[in-house]
Amino acid sequence: MPAVPAASPAHPGAFHRFENVVVACLFALTVLLPILEIGLRAFLHVGIENLANLVQHITLVVGMLGAAVAAREGRLLTLAVAGFLKGRAAVVAKSGSAVVAVAVAVLLALAALEFIGVERSAGATLAYGVPVWIVQAAIPLGFVVIAWRLVTTSSASSGRRAAVTAAATGLVAMVWWSGLSPDAITVPAIVVILVATVFGAPVFVAIGGIALVLLTGDGVPAASVALNHYGLVSNPTLPAIPIFTLAGYLLAESRAPNRLLEVFDAFFGRMRGGAAIAAVLASTFFTCFTGASGVSILTLGGLVMPLLLAQGMAPRHALGLVTSAGLPGVILMPALPLLLYAIVAGQSIEDMFRAGLLPALLMLVLVSIWGVRAQGRSTAPRTAFSWSRARQALAAAKWELTMPFVPILLLATSVATPVEAAAFTAAYAAFIVTVVHRDLRIRTDLPRVATECALMIGGILLVLGVAMALTNYLVDAEIPVRVVEWVTSHIESRWVFLLALNVALLLAGCVMDAYTAIVVLVPLVAPLGVALGVHPAHLGIIFLANLEIGYLTPPVGMNLFFSSYRFGQPIGTVFTAILPVLGWLMAALLLITYVPWLSTALLQGASAH
């Protein structure tokens, strides 16, 4: 990561600490307000004015602030292709992409300012007399801060940073104030943006910049980009994404992984291949809350690897299993990709949760079978199963083990909305790690974890926000309709379509991270599935299962990089290690694709496809 200059000559980092505190406090509000609402509703039969909309707007602010923190740390989502460049070529590519990125961020800020002007004149209020435009102002402010931080992270050299600033200012002036006809620069602008993205500009630059170019080229006001970004808050389940993710981050930062692994090892460790089964179960359980199997590698890897090696598994096989063991958890509630897909595709979270259960179980069983076969017969001495050890492990981890039932019961009994269920889950996780086990300190660790979570969520919501504008442009231009017409005229078989979809998504997984793929591709893929009679929930699980396997495919399969970093192995060694288990995962993918019953059996009223 490039060196980041101090926030100010005096008191370096003071503003950053203040920023972290603000993010953490706002994040806490998104958790506390829904819980307070449930209490008021149950005992006093009153509620908080316009609570759902209020929490959604706070989430918007948390997302923009989190994106600003991600920009500060140089951790906005990118394609990372520029990492292959070295020397002067890398410097030129980084500086050039920074110029385009800064210019696009500023243009998005100007578009958002136009939007705020219109909203301010409307005079709408959010709750308790607070004008809506004050909260909406987080959008242009966030883009301004992101633009500045893209400058400061572009180079350690003050001269290069000044050159980036000057070039970006000239580019903005040429586009915004020069009077050039928007449609005259559409093609060259898109080419420049795409090239900049390949060489390191954040993904939001590509999506937001192209949306801005296409919309203004069609004569649509630039403010529509900000309007569509703001449209995120109209989704009532949006706050569930960061809140559920916070619960996972709290577990990841505590000693919960140790306690969970001890439970699974106590019950399965003495069996043939028991260490492999314990590794898969623990990683899957953990991933469904963190939403990222890569986090499970970093958190559980150091615990699982010695366990597998001690039971006689070859180092290469152990590396492959640890790298892939958490993948089934990505399609289990409340994993972030599952929630994000539901929101982007307009599907019920409850339906997606039910649809993912059997496919996740299938993947878990197949990976476990491979692990048992790979472990073989251990030469290590076995100890007899101990009920005493099992009881102790269950007693130590009982809080974590009951955590999945919190959102399930709240949703199943209609006691709480998805957002309220997420808030209860996050509060429950905080209670476990701070009060029950005291792994984390309330005053210091909770704000740190909340800020780290907001950083990741902010980067995702930033992409999702600008993608809303691009998606609406594509819909207005009838692009999905034309794609559907072309596909249905050339592909009549649903099964051929699903095979082609698998190939396309696996290729997409080689060049996109899962979150970018969801926000970019789902609006195009979902109408195709409907046209060819694929159940929406089944299509969603196929989509997510492909992206899971994409985590293991180069060049951007993030599990490969996480595993390489965690265990100090070359990427090529990691990739070779996961090839055998990748074959089993591909078999699971084919079953999930061509046996729709796996995804639809648990859906109420689901039709047989």
VOMAR-225289 format. One line per 2 residues: number of its first residue (from 0); their letters; for each residue x, y, z of C-alpha. Coordinates in Angstrom, 3 decimals. Layout:
BEGIN
NUM = A = X,Y,Z ~ ...
//
This chain:
BEGIN
0 = MP = 0.000,0.000,0.000 ~ 1.401,3.449,-0.837
2 = AV = 2.516,5.693,1.935 ~ -0.225,7.930,3.260
4 = PA = 0.794,11.401,4.381 ~ -0.203,12.574,7.824
6 = AS = -3.586,14.180,8.222 ~ -1.960,17.395,9.360
8 = PA = 1.512,18.547,10.372 ~ 0.431,18.926,13.982
10 = HP = -1.288,16.097,15.785 ~ -0.878,13.542,12.976
12 = GA = -3.755,11.138,12.986 ~ -5.957,13.229,15.290
14 = FH = -8.562,13.767,12.606 ~ -8.380,10.089,11.671
16 = RF = -9.130,9.101,15.273 ~ -12.061,11.522,15.355
18 = EN = -13.300,10.097,12.055 ~ -13.120,6.572,13.446
20 = VV = -15.117,7.568,16.515 ~ -17.848,9.174,14.394
22 = VA = -18.103,6.071,12.194 ~ -18.280,3.793,15.242
24 = CL = -20.963,5.916,16.949 ~ -23.160,6.066,13.848
26 = FA = -22.713,2.339,13.335 ~ -23.781,1.781,16.945
28 = LT = -26.962,3.777,16.278 ~ -27.948,1.430,13.451
30 = VL = -27.797,-1.412,15.981 ~ -29.283,0.299,19.034
32 = LP = -32.219,2.091,17.417 ~ -33.926,-1.064,16.026
34 = IL = -33.502,-2.818,19.377 ~ -34.962,0.190,21.164
36 = EI = -37.866,0.176,18.709 ~ -38.680,-3.461,19.525
38 = GL = -38.665,-2.679,23.251 ~ -40.871,0.393,22.865
40 = RA = -43.261,-1.498,20.623 ~ -43.525,-4.474,22.970
42 = FL = -43.850,-2.691,26.312 ~ -45.144,0.828,25.624
44 = HV = -46.912,0.288,22.288 ~ -45.128,3.285,20.825
46 = GI = -42.287,3.628,18.368 ~ -39.568,5.914,17.082
48 = EN = -40.743,8.330,14.413 ~ -39.973,7.037,10.918
50 = LA = -37.429,4.608,12.369 ~ -36.921,2.415,9.278
52 = NL = -36.190,5.432,7.089 ~ -34.003,6.946,9.791
54 = VQ = -31.839,3.833,10.096 ~ -31.584,3.595,6.301
56 = HI = -30.312,7.176,6.099 ~ -27.810,6.586,8.909
58 = TL = -26.601,3.556,6.948 ~ -26.090,5.805,3.927
60 = VV = -23.892,8.099,6.035 ~ -21.988,5.144,7.521
62 = GM = -21.412,3.817,4.000 ~ -20.001,7.117,2.704
64 = LG = -17.826,7.593,5.794 ~ -16.660,3.987,5.562
66 = AA = -15.750,4.518,1.910 ~ -13.789,7.616,2.911
68 = VA = -11.916,5.551,5.516 ~ -11.255,2.862,2.879
70 = AR = -9.835,5.555,0.579 ~ -7.707,6.819,3.459
72 = EG = -6.243,3.345,3.941 ~ -5.875,2.669,0.203
74 = RL = -8.381,-0.195,0.413 ~ -11.146,0.697,-2.018
76 = LT = -12.160,-2.230,-4.250 ~ -9.936,-2.459,-7.348
78 = LA = -9.172,-5.018,-10.035 ~ -5.536,-4.946,-8.866
80 = VA = -4.167,-5.780,-12.336 ~ -1.606,-2.990,-12.036
82 = GF = 0.235,-5.050,-9.419 ~ 1.893,-6.939,-12.254
84 = LK = 3.664,-3.788,-13.447 ~ 7.099,-2.894,-12.117
86 = GR = 9.408,0.100,-12.061 ~ 8.629,3.233,-14.035
88 = AA = 5.691,1.579,-15.808 ~ 4.002,1.009,-12.451
90 = VV = 4.560,4.652,-11.423 ~ 3.121,5.985,-14.685
92 = AK = 0.140,3.620,-14.526 ~ -0.600,4.510,-10.922
94 = SG = -0.358,8.249,-11.506 ~ -2.473,8.125,-14.652
96 = SA = -5.181,6.016,-13.057 ~ -5.163,8.335,-10.028
98 = VV = -5.817,11.362,-12.265 ~ -8.881,9.701,-13.772
100 = AV = -10.074,8.409,-10.398 ~ -9.808,11.823,-8.733
102 = AV = -11.560,13.514,-11.650 ~ -14.452,11.035,-11.603
104 = AV = -14.838,11.377,-7.823 ~ -15.001,15.165,-8.152
106 = LL = -17.510,14.929,-11.004 ~ -19.672,12.624,-8.891
108 = AL = -19.458,15.164,-6.061 ~ -20.568,17.974,-8.393
110 = AA = -23.454,15.846,-9.633 ~ -24.448,15.153,-6.026
112 = LE = -24.349,18.888,-5.212 ~ -26.855,19.507,-8.013
114 = FI = -29.059,16.815,-6.498 ~ -28.788,18.368,-3.012
116 = GV = -29.845,21.743,-4.414 ~ -33.063,20.252,-5.760
118 = ER = -33.750,18.295,-2.555 ~ -33.132,21.317,-0.339
120 = SA = -35.710,23.362,-2.208 ~ -38.257,20.545,-1.696
122 = GA = -38.020,21.007,2.088 ~ -38.712,17.370,3.030
124 = TL = -37.970,16.218,6.594 ~ -36.630,12.886,7.790
126 = AY = -37.764,12.646,11.428 ~ -38.286,15.057,14.312
128 = GV = -37.992,18.018,11.931 ~ -34.524,17.118,10.596
130 = PV = -34.285,18.158,6.895 ~ -33.530,15.242,4.606
132 = WI = -30.961,17.234,2.606 ~ -28.639,17.434,5.630
134 = VQ = -28.245,13.656,5.614 ~ -28.107,13.558,1.812
136 = AA = -25.170,15.981,1.961 ~ -23.049,13.006,3.037
138 = IP = -22.937,11.940,-0.620 ~ -21.129,14.964,-2.117
140 = LG = -19.043,15.407,1.030 ~ -18.004,11.758,0.900
142 = FV = -16.965,11.990,-2.757 ~ -14.901,15.130,-2.037
144 = VI = -13.061,13.408,0.806 ~ -12.523,10.303,-1.322
146 = AW = -11.131,12.455,-4.156 ~ -8.667,14.130,-1.802
148 = RL = -7.549,10.808,-0.376 ~ -7.081,9.346,-3.820
150 = VT = -4.634,12.191,-4.325 ~ -2.804,11.619,-1.034
152 = TS = -2.474,7.879,-1.627 ~ -1.388,8.273,-5.259
154 = SA = 2.277,8.759,-4.376 ~ 4.672,9.371,-1.508
156 = SS = 6.121,12.240,-3.553 ~ 4.531,15.647,-2.975
158 = GR = 5.498,16.649,-6.516 ~ 3.631,13.730,-8.058
160 = RA = 0.614,14.415,-5.841 ~ 0.589,18.032,-7.033
162 = AV = 0.796,16.865,-10.640 ~ -2.125,14.460,-10.102
164 = TA = -4.180,17.274,-8.550 ~ -3.441,19.676,-11.395
166 = AA = -4.174,17.104,-14.104 ~ -7.422,15.995,-12.435
168 = TG = -8.540,19.638,-12.029 ~ -7.923,20.272,-15.708
170 = LV = -9.856,17.145,-16.637 ~ -12.834,18.175,-14.492
172 = AM = -12.809,21.700,-15.953 ~ -12.737,20.306,-19.481
174 = VW = -15.671,17.965,-18.852 ~ -17.875,20.048,-16.514
176 = WS = -17.362,23.677,-17.535 ~ -15.935,23.678,-21.064
178 = GL = -19.289,23.320,-22.815 ~ -18.179,20.231,-24.725
180 = SP = -21.064,18.179,-26.082 ~ -21.413,15.140,-23.758
182 = DA = -22.236,12.761,-26.586 ~ -19.072,13.824,-28.438
184 = IT = -16.799,12.533,-25.681 ~ -18.778,9.439,-24.655
186 = VP = -16.631,6.805,-26.366 ~ -13.187,8.266,-25.574
188 = AI = -14.251,8.953,-21.976 ~ -15.383,5.351,-21.462
190 = VV = -12.130,4.045,-22.967 ~ -10.046,6.257,-20.660
192 = IL = -12.051,5.178,-17.603 ~ -11.722,1.485,-18.436
194 = VA = -7.977,1.767,-19.019 ~ -7.583,3.618,-15.711
196 = TV = -9.547,0.892,-13.935 ~ -7.323,-1.828,-15.384
198 = FG = -4.292,0.032,-14.070 ~ -5.552,0.520,-10.529
200 = AP = -8.438,3.010,-10.326 ~ -11.146,1.841,-7.873
202 = VF = -14.095,-0.114,-9.251 ~ -16.545,2.649,-8.292
204 = VA = -14.680,4.927,-10.727 ~ -15.395,2.588,-13.627
206 = IG = -19.056,2.063,-12.792 ~ -19.838,5.597,-11.620
208 = GI = -17.803,7.263,-14.346 ~ -19.372,5.232,-17.134
210 = AL = -22.850,5.844,-15.697 ~ -22.158,9.577,-15.605
212 = VL = -20.871,9.597,-19.188 ~ -23.742,7.542,-20.596
214 = LT = -26.496,9.426,-18.780 ~ -25.225,12.912,-19.635
216 = GD = -24.563,11.758,-23.205 ~ -28.279,10.958,-23.427
218 = GV = -29.189,14.383,-22.099 ~ -30.077,13.188,-18.594
220 = PA = -28.957,15.587,-15.812 ~ -25.821,14.515,-13.948
222 = AS = -27.775,14.826,-10.690 ~ -29.589,11.613,-11.638
224 = VA = -26.460,9.637,-10.711 ~ -26.676,10.956,-7.147
226 = LN = -30.447,10.414,-7.166 ~ -29.941,6.765,-8.010
228 = HY = -27.184,6.474,-5.406 ~ -29.529,7.952,-2.840
230 = GL = -32.141,5.451,-4.004 ~ -30.209,2.833,-2.033
232 = VS = -31.923,3.984,1.152 ~ -35.319,3.094,-0.278
234 = NP = -34.474,-0.587,0.234 ~ -35.775,-1.478,3.711
236 = TL = -33.348,-4.385,4.165 ~ -30.205,-2.412,3.254
238 = PA = -29.063,-1.803,6.883 ~ -29.109,-5.564,7.507
240 = IP = -25.953,-5.881,5.363 ~ -23.559,-3.837,7.532
242 = IF = -25.184,-4.933,10.795 ~ -24.900,-8.677,10.125
244 = TL = -21.350,-8.108,8.877 ~ -20.501,-6.322,12.123
246 = AG = -21.603,-9.420,14.052 ~ -19.170,-11.513,12.024
248 = YL = -16.333,-9.056,12.511 ~ -16.859,-9.119,16.274
250 = LA = -16.509,-12.903,16.284 ~ -13.446,-12.752,14.040
252 = ES = -11.649,-10.361,16.390 ~ -12.372,-12.465,19.490
254 = RA = -11.344,-15.948,20.572 ~ -14.564,-17.388,19.156
256 = PN = -12.656,-19.276,16.392 ~ -10.672,-21.159,19.045
258 = RL = -13.820,-22.123,20.943 ~ -15.679,-23.242,17.820
260 = LE = -12.791,-25.330,16.526 ~ -12.463,-27.002,19.928
262 = VF = -16.133,-28.061,19.757 ~ -15.857,-29.621,16.317
264 = DA = -12.534,-31.253,17.123 ~ -13.909,-32.678,20.391
266 = FF = -16.764,-34.377,18.534 ~ -15.090,-35.380,15.277
268 = GR = -11.348,-35.312,15.927 ~ -11.089,-38.957,16.960
270 = MR = -12.795,-40.226,13.782 ~ -10.930,-41.151,10.638
272 = GG = -10.609,-37.844,8.833 ~ -12.060,-36.140,11.891
274 = AA = -9.613,-33.263,11.737 ~ -10.692,-32.533,8.157
276 = IA = -14.380,-32.643,9.130 ~ -13.739,-30.343,12.082
278 = AV = -11.855,-27.920,9.827 ~ -14.685,-27.775,7.263
280 = LA = -17.430,-27.390,9.882 ~ -15.605,-24.680,11.812
282 = ST = -14.663,-22.747,8.670 ~ -18.186,-22.971,7.218
284 = FF = -19.804,-21.897,10.495 ~ -17.429,-18.986,10.808
286 = TC = -17.748,-17.875,7.173 ~ -21.537,-17.611,7.303
288 = FT = -21.124,-14.794,9.827 ~ -18.038,-13.048,8.464
290 = GA = -19.391,-13.374,4.906 ~ -15.864,-13.943,3.607
292 = SG = -14.090,-17.289,3.501 ~ -10.831,-15.363,3.209
294 = VS = -11.347,-14.023,6.726 ~ -11.768,-17.613,7.915
296 = IL = -8.415,-18.495,6.346 ~ -6.692,-15.669,8.189
298 = TL = -8.507,-16.298,11.474 ~ -8.770,-20.093,11.609
300 = GG = -5.826,-21.030,9.406 ~ -3.232,-20.888,12.142
302 = LV = -5.420,-23.152,14.320 ~ -6.590,-25.628,11.691
304 = MP = -3.329,-26.248,9.844 ~ -1.415,-27.722,12.847
306 = LL = -4.453,-29.885,13.666 ~ -4.524,-31.348,10.138
308 = LA = -0.769,-31.913,10.017 ~ -0.798,-33.573,13.440
310 = QG = -3.377,-36.072,12.146 ~ -1.125,-37.069,9.266
312 = MA = -2.517,-35.039,6.369 ~ 0.084,-34.128,3.751
314 = PR = 1.034,-30.417,3.868 ~ -0.168,-29.883,0.272
316 = HA = -3.584,-31.382,1.009 ~ -3.864,-29.475,4.277
318 = LG = -3.136,-26.225,2.448 ~ -5.808,-27.002,-0.147
320 = LV = -8.416,-27.874,2.479 ~ -7.803,-24.811,4.642
322 = TS = -7.976,-22.557,1.570 ~ -11.348,-23.925,0.442
324 = AG = -13.032,-25.199,3.637 ~ -15.090,-22.079,4.352
326 = LP = -16.703,-21.701,0.933 ~ -20.062,-23.371,1.778
328 = GV = -20.692,-20.689,4.401 ~ -20.971,-17.964,1.765
330 = IL = -24.473,-19.147,0.784 ~ -25.696,-19.500,4.358
332 = MP = -27.586,-16.836,6.283 ~ -26.431,-14.210,7.191
334 = AL = -23.420,-14.183,4.836 ~ -22.908,-10.830,3.127
336 = PL = -22.940,-12.123,-0.493 ~ -26.307,-13.812,0.134
338 = LL = -27.809,-10.608,1.557 ~ -26.317,-8.460,-1.197
340 = YA = -27.659,-10.735,-3.918 ~ -31.139,-10.666,-2.372
342 = IV = -31.144,-6.864,-2.370 ~ -29.734,-6.397,-5.878
344 = AG = -31.994,-9.075,-7.398 ~ -35.056,-7.940,-5.436
346 = QS = -35.489,-11.321,-3.767 ~ -36.754,-12.123,-0.283
348 = IE = -33.913,-12.610,2.208 ~ -35.890,-15.403,3.838
350 = DM = -36.272,-17.217,0.499 ~ -32.578,-16.885,-0.282
352 = FR = -31.764,-18.231,3.171 ~ -33.945,-21.309,2.622
354 = AG = -32.647,-21.793,-0.909 ~ -29.039,-21.860,0.262
356 = LL = -29.396,-24.484,3.000 ~ -29.303,-27.713,0.975
358 = PA = -26.718,-26.525,-1.593 ~ -24.446,-25.399,1.251
360 = LL = -24.919,-28.773,2.938 ~ -24.040,-30.524,-0.322
362 = ML = -20.844,-28.516,-0.720 ~ -19.953,-29.070,2.929
364 = VL = -20.415,-32.848,2.615 ~ -18.408,-33.135,-0.612
366 = VS = -15.518,-31.018,0.693 ~ -15.551,-33.058,3.913
368 = IW = -15.455,-36.328,1.950 ~ -12.474,-35.058,-0.012
370 = GV = -10.816,-34.006,3.236 ~ -11.370,-37.429,4.823
372 = RA = -9.936,-39.158,1.753 ~ -6.983,-36.755,1.657
374 = QG = -6.256,-37.197,5.350 ~ -6.231,-40.980,5.005
376 = RS = -5.418,-43.176,7.945 ~ -3.582,-41.185,10.567
378 = TA = -0.490,-42.673,12.179 ~ -0.901,-40.311,15.122
380 = PR = -2.142,-41.947,18.331 ~ -5.883,-41.561,18.792
382 = TA = -7.492,-40.709,22.064 ~ -10.870,-42.103,23.037
384 = FS = -13.884,-39.868,22.680 ~ -14.287,-37.871,25.863
386 = WS = -17.708,-36.698,26.941 ~ -15.981,-34.549,29.508
388 = RA = -14.003,-32.697,26.834 ~ -17.078,-32.421,24.612
390 = RQ = -19.187,-30.976,27.431 ~ -16.471,-28.482,28.310
392 = AL = -16.135,-27.405,24.678 ~ -19.901,-27.023,24.319
394 = AA = -20.114,-25.059,27.543 ~ -17.352,-22.701,26.411
396 = AK = -18.839,-22.138,22.941 ~ -22.550,-22.365,23.731
398 = WE = -23.056,-18.652,23.119 ~ -21.477,-18.738,19.677
400 = LT = -23.267,-21.972,18.730 ~ -26.674,-20.499,19.549
402 = MP = -25.980,-17.308,17.595 ~ -27.388,-18.536,14.224
404 = FV = -30.727,-19.200,15.905 ~ -31.146,-15.560,16.938
406 = PI = -32.002,-14.151,13.470 ~ -33.712,-17.382,12.395
408 = LL = -36.156,-17.382,15.311 ~ -36.807,-13.643,15.119
410 = LA = -37.608,-13.838,11.426 ~ -39.546,-17.102,11.602
412 = TS = -41.809,-15.799,14.375 ~ -42.233,-12.366,12.735
414 = VA = -41.135,-10.745,15.970 ~ -38.635,-8.601,14.097
416 = TP = -37.897,-7.284,10.621 ~ -34.648,-8.358,8.893
418 = VE = -32.954,-5.154,10.097 ~ -34.145,-5.650,13.673
420 = AA = -33.046,-9.309,13.570 ~ -29.626,-8.176,12.346
422 = AF = -29.405,-5.617,15.155 ~ -30.236,-8.262,17.768
424 = TA = -27.605,-10.572,16.284 ~ -24.912,-7.874,16.380
426 = AY = -25.838,-6.923,19.945 ~ -25.748,-10.591,20.912
428 = AA = -22.275,-10.948,19.361 ~ -21.063,-7.842,21.191
430 = FI = -22.445,-9.225,24.467 ~ -20.623,-12.539,23.916
432 = VT = -17.203,-11.059,23.174 ~ -17.257,-8.188,25.690
434 = VV = -19.316,-9.382,28.667 ~ -19.412,-13.188,28.587
436 = HR = -15.860,-13.965,27.454 ~ -14.310,-10.498,27.736
438 = DL = -12.215,-11.064,24.624 ~ -12.708,-7.448,23.535
440 = RI = -12.823,-4.190,25.456 ~ -15.889,-2.023,25.001
442 = RT = -14.149,1.361,24.931 ~ -11.237,0.507,22.669
444 = DL = -11.922,-2.684,20.720 ~ -15.557,-2.153,19.730
446 = PR = -14.873,1.190,17.968 ~ -11.867,-0.351,16.216
448 = VA = -13.862,-3.346,14.973 ~ -16.790,-1.139,13.927
450 = TE = -14.452,1.102,11.926 ~ -12.810,-1.858,10.188
452 = CA = -16.232,-3.264,9.321 ~ -17.453,0.132,8.058
454 = LM = -14.355,0.366,5.858 ~ -15.220,-2.864,4.053
456 = IG = -18.961,-2.173,3.896 ~ -18.374,1.403,2.743
458 = GI = -16.375,0.209,-0.246 ~ -19.137,-2.215,-1.213
460 = LL = -22.016,0.239,-0.754 ~ -20.093,2.842,-2.746
462 = VL = -19.943,0.457,-5.703 ~ -23.568,-0.552,-5.186
464 = GV = -24.686,3.098,-5.097 ~ -23.103,4.132,-8.378
466 = AM = -24.140,0.806,-9.929 ~ -27.761,1.786,-9.325
468 = AL = -27.313,4.622,-11.818 ~ -25.673,2.382,-14.422
470 = TN = -28.358,-0.266,-13.955 ~ -31.145,2.260,-14.446
472 = YL = -29.452,3.540,-17.600 ~ -29.263,-0.020,-18.952
474 = VD = -32.938,-0.567,-18.137 ~ -33.973,2.709,-19.806
476 = AE = -31.898,1.781,-22.844 ~ -33.622,-1.632,-22.851
478 = IP = -30.272,-3.423,-22.797 ~ -31.532,-6.314,-20.583
480 = VR = -34.543,-6.717,-22.881 ~ -32.293,-6.937,-25.939
482 = VV = -29.979,-9.408,-24.199 ~ -32.969,-11.551,-23.244
484 = EW = -34.290,-11.455,-26.820 ~ -30.907,-12.425,-28.242
486 = VT = -30.330,-15.258,-25.778 ~ -33.845,-16.680,-26.084
488 = SH = -33.604,-16.587,-29.873 ~ -30.274,-18.436,-29.855
490 = IE = -30.603,-20.627,-26.745 ~ -33.896,-22.436,-26.343
492 = SR = -32.791,-24.973,-23.749 ~ -32.729,-23.911,-20.112
494 = WV = -29.962,-26.421,-19.445 ~ -27.711,-25.060,-22.188
496 = FL = -28.298,-21.575,-20.812 ~ -27.302,-22.697,-17.312
498 = LA = -24.129,-24.318,-18.633 ~ -23.220,-21.130,-20.517
500 = LN = -24.027,-19.115,-17.386 ~ -21.673,-21.247,-15.303
502 = VA = -18.848,-20.761,-17.782 ~ -19.449,-17.010,-17.969
504 = LL = -19.619,-16.592,-14.190 ~ -16.496,-18.668,-13.604
506 = LA = -14.657,-16.466,-16.100 ~ -16.060,-13.385,-14.348
508 = GC = -14.768,-14.797,-11.066 ~ -11.262,-14.744,-12.530
510 = VM = -11.317,-10.956,-13.012 ~ -13.917,-9.627,-10.515
512 = DA = -14.403,-9.828,-6.790 ~ -17.754,-11.277,-5.711
514 = YT = -19.331,-7.980,-4.658 ~ -18.551,-6.215,-7.916
516 = AI = -19.835,-9.196,-9.881 ~ -23.116,-9.144,-7.961
518 = VV = -23.871,-5.460,-8.493 ~ -22.756,-5.460,-12.143
520 = LV = -23.983,-8.795,-13.483 ~ -27.143,-9.615,-11.529
522 = PL = -29.296,-6.957,-13.298 ~ -28.369,-8.596,-16.621
524 = VA = -28.534,-12.239,-15.549 ~ -31.774,-12.147,-13.516
526 = PL = -34.063,-11.264,-16.477 ~ -32.494,-14.079,-18.514
528 = GV = -33.318,-16.579,-15.788 ~ -36.925,-15.396,-15.659
530 = AL = -37.260,-15.599,-19.454 ~ -35.990,-19.183,-19.514
532 = GV = -38.052,-20.368,-16.555 ~ -35.300,-20.662,-13.944
534 = HP = -36.586,-20.165,-10.418 ~ -35.173,-16.837,-9.099
536 = AH = -33.857,-18.383,-5.881 ~ -32.264,-21.260,-7.805
538 = LG = -30.595,-18.762,-10.134 ~ -29.298,-16.848,-7.124
540 = II = -27.688,-19.901,-5.562 ~ -26.106,-20.849,-8.908
542 = FL = -24.753,-17.313,-9.171 ~ -23.317,-17.319,-5.641
544 = AN = -21.892,-20.846,-5.922 ~ -19.978,-19.791,-9.027
546 = LE = -18.623,-16.735,-7.247 ~ -17.557,-18.919,-4.323
548 = IG = -15.472,-21.018,-6.655 ~ -14.229,-17.764,-8.169
550 = YL = -12.494,-17.141,-4.848 ~ -10.182,-20.024,-5.797
552 = TP = -9.457,-19.018,-9.397 ~ -6.571,-16.793,-10.500
554 = PV = -5.783,-13.993,-11.089 ~ -8.147,-12.396,-8.555
556 = GM = -9.214,-15.416,-6.513 ~ -8.785,-13.763,-3.162
558 = NL = -8.540,-17.005,-1.171 ~ -5.338,-17.790,-3.042
560 = FF = -3.813,-14.502,-1.889 ~ -5.104,-14.851,1.670
562 = SS = -3.703,-18.368,1.905 ~ -0.402,-17.363,0.315
564 = YR = -0.060,-14.517,2.805 ~ -1.141,-16.572,5.829
566 = FG = 1.082,-19.590,5.203 ~ 3.972,-17.972,3.336
568 = QP = 3.517,-20.064,0.182 ~ 3.786,-18.909,-3.458
570 = IG = 0.489,-18.370,-5.275 ~ 1.355,-21.189,-7.684
572 = TV = 1.816,-23.618,-4.796 ~ -1.537,-22.642,-3.299
574 = FT = -3.306,-23.011,-6.627 ~ -1.795,-26.464,-7.176
576 = AI = -2.875,-27.456,-3.681 ~ -6.527,-26.553,-4.207
578 = LP = -6.888,-28.197,-7.636 ~ -8.083,-31.593,-6.266
580 = VL = -10.732,-30.116,-3.973 ~ -11.690,-27.679,-6.732
582 = GW = -12.786,-30.692,-8.770 ~ -15.170,-31.757,-5.995
584 = LM = -16.519,-28.222,-5.756 ~ -17.152,-28.217,-9.502
586 = AA = -19.115,-31.446,-9.088 ~ -21.197,-29.730,-6.393
588 = LL = -21.743,-26.781,-8.728 ~ -23.076,-29.048,-11.477
590 = LI = -25.469,-30.727,-9.039 ~ -26.671,-27.354,-7.744
592 = TY = -27.178,-26.188,-11.339 ~ -28.974,-29.213,-12.754
594 = VP = -30.898,-30.366,-9.674 ~ -33.121,-27.335,-8.967
596 = WL = -34.837,-29.226,-6.134 ~ -31.785,-28.569,-3.951
598 = ST = -32.530,-24.841,-4.052 ~ -36.325,-24.885,-4.201
600 = AL = -37.324,-27.761,-1.910 ~ -37.461,-25.611,1.223
602 = LQ = -39.271,-22.691,-0.382 ~ -42.922,-22.292,0.453
604 = GA = -44.957,-22.488,-2.706 ~ -41.857,-23.009,-4.884
606 = SA = -42.714,-24.564,-8.195 ~ -40.774,-27.556,-9.446
608 = H = -38.305,-26.629,-12.161
//
